[in-house]
Amino acid sequence: SFADSSMLSERKRKDREERLNIVLWKKPLVTLQYFCLETLINLKEWTIKLWQRRGVLACVLLALAALTALYYIEGAHQQYVQYMEKKFFWCAYWVGLGILSSVGLGTGLHTFLLYLGPHIASVTLAAYECNSVNFPEPPYPDQIICPDEEVAEGSISLWAIISKVRLEACMWGAGTAIGELPPYFMARAARLSGAEPDDEEYQEFEEMLEHAEAAQDFASRAKLAVQNLVQKVGFFGILACASIPNPLFDLAGITCGHFLVPFWTFFGATLIGKAVIKMHIQASTGPPSGLGGKLFVIITFSKHIVEQMVALIGAIPSIGPSLQKPFQEYLEAQRIKLHHKSDSAVPQGENWLSWMFEKLVIVMVCYFILSIINSMAQSYAKRLQQKMYSEEKTK
């Protein structure tokens, strides 16, 4: 029995290594074939689930039809419809970016660094330059222009900037909370059905429960502490795990699913922790929960700190002045852009900092797409291996 168990573990290890080699830069044709087949299987499964919930789907379609008719019918209500449309798509945009950051498809797209962080930084720089956050809307948030009214120097406050970007930050945090649901549902379904899914994180969780007393290394103790906190404290334990920098939060989701914690207890605590507490006060590090916190970015990009950072760059021996010049040019260009009017010409200029950031965004988005393709291809390979195991057991 021990020999069979050892052989099975060794075989699973080899199968896992074989799956990890199914990537576009090693096996492009096989990876694309498996990706297409996995996509078709997922579409079939989603279609079946929608058909099983056709009553809910019919209600949703009727509601969408009513909203569409309301949208196209002329009347005094159109100003409210346009306002709600703009707010809805703006919120959906940030929620979607939050989901991409933590949903776990491949490596995750770190949308805080690419989108939310720069948005908060630009609002912070503009607020200190304009001494106001009453940017005219439109064109804000697509384009920031200082308001016409004269405001006393130094009248801007940290709380005013926090309030200005609160909606975007909270929607992004809500998206990261939604992205934490797959581990919860996976573990909950496995516990209710009695099955043992071939998922590395879930198997690691099961092994941790079996060897909880013998755990000696720091990583095992940290995972065990998260599991005990969530299991024993409940709502407030989940809230604490979601509100602090915690790269092990996927383990909290698996724990809640395994011990059948009610959905709204888990999701409610996660939503409050990530969308309200974490996004206001913390500066977290590491995927999948996102990088940075709102307060951290606002303080970092305050006017006097930015000026000190530019001065420190210039103090670097030999290369300092050459590095300092493009930063000064970029900040000066941003200041000029903030004070122009929407109907006037904007001075155009290319800066290598903005050029590098644009290319960085393109590279990270492309890598995220590649990671999704690789991940789905490996999922199909896992299906084939599980099918082979099942056929061998029935012989």
PEQUIQUI-V67553 format. One record per pair of residues at least 24 apart in sequence whose ideal C-beta (glycine too) atoms are under 6 Angstrom apart, sorted by the first residue. I is the first residue (numbers start at 1). J is the second residue. D is the distance in Angstrom with one decimal. If there is no record, write none. Layout:
i = {I/I}
j = {J/J}
d = {D/D}
This chain:
i = {15/19/19/22/22/22/23/24/31/34/34/35/35/35/37/38/38/38/91/94/94/94/95/95/95/97/98/98/98/99/99/99/101/101/102/102/102/103/105/106/106/106/107/108/108/109/110/112/112/112/113/114/116/117/117/120/120/120/121/121/123/123/124/124/124/125/126/127/127/128/128/129/129/131/131/133/133/139/146/146/161/169/169/170/173/173/173/174/176/176/177/177/177/180/180/183/183/183/184/184/184/184/187/187/187/188/191/198/205/223/223/226/226/227/230/231/235/235/238/238/239/239/242/242/242/243/243/243/245/245/247/326/326}
j = {385/378/381/377/378/381/374/370/377/377/380/373/376/377/380/376/379/380/171/168/171/172/171/174/175/172/172/175/176/175/178/179/176/290/176/179/288/179/372/371/372/375/371/287/288/368/291/290/291/292/291/361/172/292/297/165/294/297/297/301/164/165/161/298/301/301/338/156/161/156/303/335/338/155/156/160/164/342/338/339/298/279/294/275/274/275/279/275/274/290/270/271/274/253/270/250/253/254/253/256/257/266/254/257/258/257/258/386/254/248/251/251/252/255/255/259/265/269/266/269/269/273/270/273/274/273/277/278/284/285/286/352/353}
d = {5.0/4.6/4.7/5.1/5.4/5.4/4.7/5.9/4.4/3.8/4.1/4.9/5.0/4.6/5.3/4.4/5.3/3.9/4.8/5.2/3.8/4.7/5.0/5.7/4.1/6.0/4.2/2.0/4.4/4.4/5.3/4.7/5.7/5.2/4.3/3.5/4.3/3.8/5.0/2.7/4.9/4.4/4.7/5.1/4.8/4.2/5.6/4.4/5.0/5.2/5.2/5.4/5.0/5.4/5.4/5.0/5.9/4.6/5.7/4.3/5.7/5.4/5.5/5.0/4.3/5.7/5.4/5.1/5.1/5.9/3.7/5.6/5.4/5.4/5.4/5.1/4.3/5.9/5.1/5.4/5.3/4.4/4.6/4.8/4.4/3.4/4.2/4.4/5.1/5.8/4.5/4.5/4.6/5.3/5.7/4.9/3.8/4.9/4.2/5.5/4.3/5.8/4.4/3.0/4.5/3.7/5.3/5.9/5.0/5.9/5.6/5.4/5.7/4.9/4.7/5.8/5.3/5.0/6.0/3.8/4.3/4.9/4.7/2.8/5.2/4.0/4.1/5.2/3.9/5.7/4.7/5.8/5.8}
